[in-house]
Amino acid sequence: MKFHYYLLINPIAGGGNGKKIGEHIVNLMNQKNLAFTVLKTKYPLHEAKIISNLVSSTLVAWDVHTKNIGNIFPLLVVIGGDGTLHQVINSIEKQIPIAYIPAGSGNDFARSLKISQSPQKLLENIIHTTKPHNVNLLSCYDHNKVTQSFCVNNVGIGLDASIVHATNHSSAKQQLYKYKMSTLSYIRSALQGILKQENFPIKIEYQHQIYHFQHAFLCTVTNHPYFGGGVKIAPMADIDEAQIDLVLVEKQSFPKLFYLILLLLLQKHTKSKYFHHFKADQLGLISPSKQFLQKDGESFDKASYNLSFSVVNQLFWL
């Protein structure tokens, strides 16, 4: 089977890691005499426009290609972070396969799939793979806006969303990225979020019942264990299961809260009475008060939310 590779590179992913890895992959592909085209993002959300153009002119669904085996298959290779991948999966048809080389700062999606090898090893895997595989993603339907979106990692309301919002709007973020110290920006925002985040009411629709929580502090919906760059917020979650995991942490006194954070680092937080877990193939989440929301690290301003979650498949070239 012959391929033409379309490299979608986000140069600023991971504080410039996307540029570095992208250049490395280009050099390797030249050495191997592979046919490829380089497409670089130049501004926020540029991925969506690039993918739209590729879908209309170049990319084809895998089941369409199998009927025309003699043709050269145009394979999309995404080089960027989870935010880059988020934009791609929301702009592409689910039967068009995606190859992925992580180059972000968190790379939780790659971690969940256990594909954290070197870029060179990942390229070898892509070259020698012969067919795509279905991967479970999170589908989020917003009843208020009547819109649907897809996520590779998780959707959060409360503390994690506040931290993401503060980090993304930090004046020091780009400067810290410049000196490869982006983690400090996240830690700073996390400490501020823990101190400032108030409790809030939330409703969870689970197995045809409504569960009310009046003192929610963090609420995250995911289909794999990780968030925040490797933190196992939901260690029981598994991306290979076609189910969704929702974890909720209730507000408590600061001494107990910091103790819970310690338990989180030790992977013992699930035993806390302030930690709640729901698992199902469908879940609903209603936040009547205005809270920040994050999807795969993309922050949204405070609003009330009525969300439904399910699992959807996307073809990945793994």
C-alpha positions in Angstrom: 0.0 0.0 0.0 1.3 3.4 -1.0 0.8 6.6 1.1 1.1 10.3 0.8 1.4 11.8 4.3 -0.1 15.1 5.2 1.7 16.5 8.2 -0.4 18.9 10.2 2.1 20.6 12.5 1.4 23.1 15.3 4.8 24.8 15.8 3.8 26.4 19.1 2.4 23.3 20.8 4.2 22.5 24.0 6.0 25.8 24.1 7.7 25.2 20.8 8.0 21.4 21.1 5.7 21.1 18.1 8.2 23.0 15.9 11.2 20.9 17.1 9.4 17.5 16.7 7.9 18.6 13.4 11.3 19.4 11.9 12.7 16.1 13.2 9.9 14.2 11.5 10.3 16.1 8.2 14.1 15.2 8.2 13.3 11.5 8.9 10.7 11.4 6.1 13.2 13.0 3.7 15.8 10.4 4.7 13.2 7.6 4.0 12.2 9.2 0.6 8.5 9.3 1.7 5.9 11.4 -0.1 4.6 14.1 2.2 3.1 17.6 2.4 3.7 19.9 5.4 0.9 22.1 6.7 1.6 24.4 9.6 -0.9 26.2 11.8 -0.3 29.9 11.9 -2.9 31.2 14.4 -5.3 29.8 17.0 -8.0 27.4 15.6 -6.2 27.4 12.2 -6.4 23.6 12.4 -10.1 23.7 11.7 -9.6 25.6 8.4 -6.8 23.3 7.3 -8.8 20.2 8.0 -11.8 21.6 6.3 -9.8 22.2 3.1 -8.2 18.7 3.3 -11.5 17.0 3.8 -13.1 18.7 0.8 -10.2 18.2 -1.5 -7.9 15.3 -0.4 -8.7 13.1 2.6 -10.9 10.1 2.1 -12.7 7.7 4.5 -11.0 4.4 5.1 -14.0 2.3 3.9 -14.0 4.3 0.6 -10.3 3.6 0.1 -10.7 -0.1 0.6 -12.9 -0.1 -2.5 -10.0 1.5 -4.5 -7.0 -0.3 -3.2 -4.8 0.7 -6.1 -4.9 4.4 -5.2 -2.4 6.2 -3.0 -3.9 6.8 0.4 -3.7 10.3 1.8 -2.9 9.9 5.5 -3.2 12.7 8.0 -0.4 12.9 10.6 -1.1 15.4 13.4 2.0 16.7 15.3 0.9 18.8 18.2 -0.7 18.7 21.7 -4.1 17.6 22.9 -5.5 21.0 22.1 -4.4 20.6 18.4 -5.9 17.1 18.3 -9.1 18.5 19.9 -9.5 20.9 17.0 -8.8 18.2 14.4 -11.3 15.6 15.7 -14.0 18.3 15.7 -13.3 19.1 12.1 -13.0 15.7 10.5 -15.2 12.8 9.6 -15.0 9.9 12.0 -14.1 7.4 9.3 -11.0 9.4 8.2 -8.1 8.0 10.1 -5.7 10.2 12.1 -2.1 9.4 12.9 -0.8 11.2 15.9 2.7 12.2 17.1 2.3 14.0 20.5 4.2 17.3 20.9 2.3 19.1 23.7 3.0 19.8 27.3 0.5 17.4 28.8 0.0 14.6 26.2 -2.7 12.9 28.3 -4.3 11.3 25.3 -1.1 9.7 24.2 -0.4 8.6 27.7 -3.8 6.9 27.8 -3.0 5.0 24.6 0.5 4.2 25.8 2.1 5.8 22.7 4.6 8.0 24.5 7.6 6.6 22.6 10.2 8.8 20.8 9.0 10.6 17.6 11.2 8.4 15.6 9.7 5.2 17.0 6.2 6.7 16.5 7.0 7.4 12.8 8.2 3.9 12.3 4.9 2.6 13.8 2.9 4.8 11.5 4.8 3.7 8.4 4.4 0.0 9.3 0.8 0.1 10.3 -1.6 -1.4 7.7 -5.0 -0.4 8.9 -6.7 2.0 11.4 -8.2 1.2 14.7 -11.3 2.6 16.4 -10.5 4.6 19.6 -13.1 5.7 22.1 -13.6 9.5 22.4 -15.9 11.5 24.6 -19.0 13.1 23.0 -20.4 16.1 24.7 -23.8 17.5 23.7 -24.7 21.0 25.0 -28.5 21.3 25.4 -28.4 25.1 25.9 -26.4 25.8 22.8 -27.7 22.8 20.8 -24.1 21.8 19.8 -22.1 18.7 19.9 -18.3 18.4 20.4 -15.8 15.6 20.8 -13.0 15.4 23.3 -9.8 13.2 23.5 -9.4 13.8 27.2 -12.1 15.2 29.5 -14.6 17.9 30.2 -14.5 19.7 33.5 -16.5 22.1 35.6 -15.2 23.8 38.7 -11.7 23.6 40.0 -9.9 22.1 36.9 -11.8 24.5 34.6 -10.8 27.5 36.8 -7.2 26.4 36.7 -7.2 26.0 32.9 -8.9 29.4 32.5 -6.3 31.1 34.8 -3.4 29.3 33.1 -4.6 30.2 29.6 -5.1 33.9 30.6 -1.9 34.2 32.6 0.3 37.1 31.5 3.3 35.0 32.6 2.3 31.9 30.6 4.2 32.7 27.3 7.3 33.9 29.2 7.4 30.7 31.2 6.9 28.7 28.0 9.8 30.5 26.4 12.1 29.2 29.2 10.5 25.7 29.2 8.9 26.4 32.6 5.2 26.0 31.7 4.6 23.7 34.7 5.2 26.7 37.0 2.4 28.5 35.3 0.1 25.6 35.9 1.2 25.2 39.5 0.6 28.9 40.2 -2.8 28.8 38.7 -3.6 25.5 40.6 -2.8 27.1 43.9 -4.9 30.2 43.1 -7.7 28.0 42.0 -7.7 25.9 45.1 -7.9 29.0 47.3 -10.5 30.9 45.2 -12.8 28.2 43.9 -16.2 28.2 45.7 -18.5 25.2 46.0 -21.4 25.0 43.7 -24.6 22.9 43.2 -24.6 20.3 40.4 -27.0 17.6 39.2 -25.8 14.3 37.7 -28.1 12.1 35.6 -27.1 8.5 36.1 -29.0 5.4 35.1 -32.3 7.3 34.9 -31.9 8.9 38.3 -30.8 12.4 39.4 -28.1 12.9 42.0 -27.9 16.3 43.7 -24.7 17.7 45.1 -24.8 21.1 46.8 -21.1 21.5 47.6 -19.3 20.4 44.4 -15.7 21.6 44.0 -14.5 19.7 41.0 -16.4 17.7 38.4 -14.6 16.0 35.6 -16.0 13.7 32.9 -13.5 11.4 31.1 -13.0 8.1 29.4 -9.4 7.6 30.5 -7.5 8.1 33.8 -5.5 11.2 33.2 -5.8 15.0 33.4 -3.4 17.9 34.0 -0.4 16.2 32.4 -0.4 12.8 34.0 -2.5 13.1 37.1 -4.7 10.0 37.5 -7.9 11.7 38.5 -9.9 8.6 37.5 -7.6 5.6 37.9 -10.5 3.2 37.3 -11.2 4.7 33.8 -10.0 2.8 30.7 -10.0 4.2 27.2 -10.6 0.7 25.8 -14.0 0.5 27.6 -16.9 2.1 25.8 -18.0 3.8 29.0 -17.7 7.3 30.6 -16.3 8.0 34.0 -17.4 11.0 36.0 -15.6 12.0 39.2 -16.8 14.6 41.6 -15.0 16.1 44.6 -17.0 18.0 47.3 -15.7 21.2 48.9 -14.2 20.7 52.4 -12.0 22.6 54.9 -8.5 23.6 53.6 -6.7 21.1 55.8 -8.9 18.2 54.5 -8.6 19.6 51.0 -4.8 19.6 51.0 -4.9 16.1 52.6 -7.1 15.0 49.7 -4.6 16.4 47.2 -1.9 14.4 49.0 -4.1 11.3 48.6 -4.4 12.1 44.9 -0.7 12.2 44.5 -0.5 8.8 46.3 -3.4 7.4 44.2 -5.5 6.8 47.3 -8.0 9.7 46.8 -10.8 7.4 45.6 -11.3 6.1 49.2 -12.2 9.6 50.5 -15.8 10.2 51.4 -15.6 13.5 49.5 -14.8 11.7 46.3 -17.7 10.3 44.1 -17.5 8.2 41.0 -20.1 7.3 38.3 -19.5 5.0 35.4 -22.0 4.4 32.5 -22.3 4.5 28.7 -24.3 7.7 29.1 -24.3 10.5 31.7 -25.9 13.9 32.1 -24.5 16.9 34.0 -26.4 20.1 34.9 -24.7 23.1 36.5 -27.4 25.7 37.3 -24.9 28.2 38.6 -22.4 29.9 36.4 -19.0 28.1 36.3 -16.0 27.9 34.1 -15.9 24.9 31.7 -12.9 23.3 30.1 -12.7 20.8 27.2 -9.3 19.2 26.5 -7.7 22.3 28.0 -9.7 24.8 26.1 -11.4 27.2 28.6 -14.9 28.7 28.3 -16.3 31.6 30.2 -18.6 31.2 33.1 -22.1 30.0 32.3 -24.7 27.5 33.4 -24.5 24.2 31.6 -26.8 21.3 30.7 -24.6 18.6 29.1 -25.0 15.0 28.0 -22.1 12.6 27.5 -21.6 9.4 25.5 -18.9 7.5 23.7 -18.1 7.9 20.0 -15.5 6.1 17.8 -12.7 7.8 15.8 -10.4 6.0 13.5 -6.7 6.3 14.5 -3.7 5.0 12.6 -2.0 3.3 15.6 
